[in-house]
């Protein structure tokens, strides 16, 4: 478990009240917490302390948080969870496309925060140990089972009969369960860098996928839409 492993969390935030809340919440879960208030200090801390996860505010006094994401992603895959008051869809999409792993809009609850941190750290540890594990094994959440070897998705033991493109979408989301994948990133990953940026093809496929894998497509259990941003596969902690 994360608290047993004493995961190191770097908080990059200049609001004293939010810093206090974050530190109290994480220390109570036995995380090792490091605090800094500026982008300059954050970059130095990331390089010298090698945190397991970064909680990053975008509105820092000396630089925009997106600059930090861009810089960090040039040399490490350490998970970055943005915590920001910016709630516009484009702000979320920009941060995620730059390489952030997740995005929480202020205010947020500690239960959701801790779940997102666990998902980010777990994903990093899994992929660092075996980059191919998610494409050569099985992912299960609830009654949904993605069999990467057979290229099949099962619900309650029954084959959902997804088309090849539908399987590719579900397989990609399963590989990154718990993380938001932007529409742009999905289109690029599934259809190449020159793919049309129109999200219609994803919406059409997703409507069909939900009819096949969701007990009630109007109230999804497995694949959630982050409006205007992208999709997220449940990791069982939603």
Secondary structure, DSSP 8 states (H G I E B T S, - for coil): -TTTTT-EEEEE---HHHHHHHHHHHHHTT-EEEEE-SHHHHHHHHHHH--SEEEE-SB-SSSBHHHHHHHHHTT---EEEEEES---HHHHHHHHHHT-SEEEESS--HHHHHHHHHHHHHHHHHHHH-TTGGGSSEEEETTEEEETTTTEEEETTEE----HHHHHHHHHHHHTTTSEEEHHHHHHHHH-TT----THHHHHHHHHHHHHH-SSGGG-SSEEEETTTEEEE--S--
